Amino acid sequence: MEWIDDFQKNYFPILDTLCLSLILGILGIAITIFTVVYSFMENTRDKIRKYQEEITHSQREVDPITKSSLRFAEEYWRKMRRTNNLLLWIIIPDILLFIIFVVSQFIGNPIFSIISYVLTAILLLYSVIVVLIYIYDYYHKYRNFG
């Protein structure tokens, strides 16, 4: 049992610093991206309303460009909503993990520290998966453009 005490004394402070840095770093990046995507969504929603209003109040046949612009804006809005939903699944668990981490520091029980380390690793893995999904979507959409 002596090796557990040595591990706890020597490596827990390093792991605590690393976990806290990862938790706060991921949270900051996710909130920043969420905010930017949300502003894009708001602008797109205004465009959708404008196009819908043009189509609804048109006295003559609706311009095909307006219909096409509406479809494009709606699809773009759905993709941005999907992105923000993925980000919410990072932000909310990250906040909860931060709370768990802080509580584990006050309790001082190594089991809680180990739980926070494992949850941080899971959060990091999920964050990497979300980034890979985003990169895949990006290259899938723009691979034919030069």
C-alpha positions in Angstrom: 0.0 0.0 0.0 3.0 2.2 0.3 3.2 2.6 -3.5 -0.4 4.0 -3.5 0.6 6.6 -1.0 3.7 7.5 -3.1 1.7 7.7 -6.2 -0.9 9.9 -4.5 1.8 12.2 -3.1 3.9 12.4 -6.3 1.5 12.2 -9.2 -1.9 13.5 -8.0 -0.8 17.1 -7.9 0.4 16.8 -11.5 -2.8 15.1 -12.6 -4.9 17.6 -10.7 -3.2 20.5 -12.6 -3.5 18.7 -15.9 -7.2 17.9 -15.3 -8.1 21.4 -14.3 -6.3 22.8 -17.3 -8.1 20.4 -19.6 -11.5 21.0 -18.0 -11.2 24.8 -18.2 -9.5 24.8 -21.6 -12.2 22.6 -23.2 -14.9 24.7 -21.5 -13.6 28.0 -22.7 -13.1 26.8 -26.3 -16.6 25.1 -26.4 -18.3 28.2 -25.0 -16.5 30.5 -27.5 -17.4 28.3 -30.5 -21.0 27.9 -29.2 -21.4 31.7 -29.0 -20.0 32.2 -32.5 -22.2 29.5 -34.0 -25.2 30.9 -32.1 -24.7 34.3 -33.6 -24.5 32.7 -37.1 -27.8 30.9 -36.3 -29.5 34.2 -35.3 -28.4 35.9 -38.5 -29.6 32.9 -40.6 -32.9 32.8 -38.8 -33.4 36.5 -39.7 -32.7 35.6 -43.3 -35.1 32.7 -43.2 -37.8 35.0 -41.9 -37.1 37.6 -44.6 -37.3 34.9 -47.4 -40.5 33.5 -45.9 -42.0 36.9 -45.8 -41.1 37.5 -49.4 -42.6 34.2 -50.4 -45.8 34.8 -48.4 -46.4 38.3 -49.5 -45.4 38.0 -53.1 -48.2 39.1 -55.5 -46.7 37.3 -58.4 -44.9 33.9 -58.9 -42.2 33.4 -56.3 -38.6 34.0 -57.6 -36.8 30.6 -57.8 -33.7 32.3 -56.4 -35.6 33.3 -53.3 -36.9 29.7 -52.9 -33.4 28.3 -53.3 -32.0 30.9 -50.9 -34.6 29.9 -48.3 -33.8 26.2 -48.7 -30.1 26.9 -48.4 -30.6 29.1 -45.3 -32.8 26.4 -43.6 -30.2 23.7 -44.3 -27.4 25.9 -43.0 -29.5 26.7 -39.9 -30.0 22.9 -39.2 -26.3 22.2 -39.5 -25.5 25.0 -37.2 -28.1 23.7 -34.7 -26.5 20.3 -34.9 -23.1 21.8 -34.2 -24.4 23.7 -31.2 -26.1 20.6 -29.9 -22.8 18.7 -30.0 -21.1 21.6 -28.2 -23.8 21.6 -25.5 -22.9 17.9 -24.9 -19.4 19.2 -24.2 -20.3 22.3 -22.2 -22.8 20.8 -19.8 -20.8 17.7 -18.8 -17.7 19.9 -18.6 -19.4 22.2 -16.0 -20.5 19.2 -14.0 -17.0 17.7 -14.2 -15.6 21.0 -13.0 -17.9 20.9 -10.0 -17.0 17.2 -9.3 -13.3 18.2 -9.6 -13.6 21.1 -7.1 -15.6 18.9 -4.7 -13.0 16.1 -4.9 -10.3 18.6 -4.0 -12.1 19.6 -0.8 -13.0 16.1 0.2 -9.5 14.9 -0.4 -10.6 11.3 -1.1 -8.4 9.7 -3.8 -11.4 7.8 -5.2 -13.1 11.1 -6.2 -9.8 12.3 -7.7 -9.6 9.1 -9.8 -13.2 9.5 -10.9 -12.6 13.1 -12.0 -9.5 11.9 -13.9 -11.4 9.2 -15.7 -14.3 11.6 -16.5 -11.8 14.2 -17.8 -10.3 11.6 -20.1 -13.9 10.7 -21.4 -14.6 14.4 -21.9 -11.4 14.8 -23.8 -12.2 11.8 -26.0 -15.7 13.1 -26.7 -14.3 16.5 -27.6 -11.8 14.9 -30.0 -14.7 13.0 -31.6 -16.7 16.2 -32.1 -13.8 17.9 -33.7 -13.3 14.9 -36.0 -17.0 15.0 -37.0 -16.7 18.7 -37.7 -13.5 18.2 -39.8 -15.2 15.4 -41.7 -18.3 17.5 -42.4 -16.0 20.4 -43.5 -14.0 18.3 -45.9 -17.0 16.4 -47.1 -18.7 19.7 -48.0 -15.8 21.5 -49.5 -13.7 18.8 -51.1 -14.8 19.6 -54.6 -14.0 23.3 -54.3 -10.6 24.6 -55.4 
